[in-house]
């Protein structure tokens, strides 16, 4: 399996919209809203044999001086997962 960061909004939106159980928390627009609040946002795809298996939009949070990443509403399985 390969982990890739996705930086293309159109490709991300197409992939997220193709998964029936993906929530708005994985949408590019929601991530941009988080970024507007000053949070770092990264979007990842886990691929196997060239096909997406999981997607995850990760948000960096800082609380009491500690930083961590979380994936609200995910990661989301794509296809047979």
N, C-alpha and C positions, 0 to 999 in steps of 0.2 A: 504494500500500500504506500501511496505517496501523498504527502501533505503539501498543498499548494495554496498560496495566498491569492485571492481574487481581487483585482482592483478595477474591473470593468463593470460599471453599473448595469448596463443592458444585459450582459451575460448573467450577472448575479440575479437580476429580477426575473429573467426567463427561467432560470433553474429553480428559484424559490417558488415561483408561481406554478411550476409543474408538479410540485409535491403537495398533495391534498391536505396533509396534516401539518404543514409549515404554518406558523403563526406570523402575525404582523411584526413580532419581535425579531424576526429574521429578515425583515424587509430592509432594503437599502435606505429608504426614507427614514425609518426609525433609527437606524444607525447614524444617519446624518444629523438627526435631532440630538442624539447623544453627543456627537462630536461638537455640535453647536454649544453644548453645555460644558465643553472643555475636556471631554473624555476621549481617550484614544480608542479607536475602533478598527478592528481587523476582521476580515472575512476569509474563511478557509474552506477548501474543498478537499476531502479525502478521496483519492482515486485508486481504483484497482483495475488493472488491465485497460487503462485509458477511459474508464467510465466512472462517473461520480457515484460515490457510495454514501457519503455523509457531507452535510454542509453545516457550518457553524459561524455565526457572527459573534465575535468576542468583544467585550467591553472591558476596558481597564478601569477599575475602581481603586480609590485610595481612601482608607479609613484609619484614623488615628496613626497616621504616618506609615501604614503598611499598604502596599499595593498588591492587587491580585486581579486576575482575569476571570470573567464569568461569561457564560453563554446562556442568556435568557431564552427560554423556549426551545432549547436545543442541547446538544447537536441533533440535527434532523436526518434520519435515514432516508436515502434516495433509492428507489428501485426495490430490489428484493429484501432490503434490510429494514 
